[in-house]
Amino acid sequence: MTDEANSEEFDDASDELEGGEELGGAPKNSGRKKILMIALPVLLLAGAGAGVWFSGLADSLLGKDKPVEVAEGQGHGEEASHGAVYFELPQMLVNLSSTGRRTSFLKIVVSLELTSEADKAKLQEALPRVIDNFQVYLRELRVEDLRGSAGLYRLREELLFRVNSAVAPARVTNVLFKEMLVQ
């Protein structure tokens, strides 16, 4: 055979391969096409679902955005804030516990959220006990205890526990930080 005959055979074989068939006769990209035909719609649906979920449309579509009625006297954190009464404690300045020579101070202004006006009167009567409980606890804290949101969350929970134990049977539902300075 001549070189021209060989090159014509080679061109015919390459034309067959470019046409989508391998030497065995099967289409070249049929496996990839099947995967794309299945995976692409699944990925598009998952992306659309995630978009609906994170945009908040899923709650309204599922009916979860309707307000929930809360019965009187339920547990902590379930009260509606529309009937809340606030009581502001006086500013407190305490030195924090430290092991070094440098003394650190905490200046804090706290407002307490109560459930009723009657609890406000009971809190006023027990105010010296509340301030004492807060002062004793705050003096034991270190600067490291107040770092980050986790530290503030622990501080809020501890103060809430201490004020509720001091004013029982009255109930404080939340401790709100109005001002906080660590120096």
HELIX and SHEET records of a PDB file:
HELIX    1   1 ASP A    3  GLU A   18  1                                  16    
HELIX    2   2 SER A   30  SER A   55  1                                  26    
HELIX    3   3 LEU A   57  LEU A   62  1                                   6    
HELIX    4   4 SER A   81  GLY A   83  5                                   3    
HELIX    5   5 GLU A  117  GLU A  125  1                                   9    
HELIX    6   6 LEU A  127  GLU A  140  1                                  14    
HELIX    7   7 VAL A  143  LEU A  146  5                                   4    
HELIX    8   8 GLY A  148  VAL A  167  1                                  20    
SHEET    1   A 3 VAL A  85  GLU A  88  0                                        
SHEET    2   A 3 PHE A 105  LEU A 114 -1                                        
SHEET    3   A 3 MET A  92  ASN A  95 -1                                        
SHEET    1   B 3 VAL A  85  GLU A  88  0                                        
SHEET    2   B 3 PHE A 105  LEU A 114 -1                                        
SHEET    3   B 3 VAL A 172  VAL A 182 -1                                        
END                                                                             
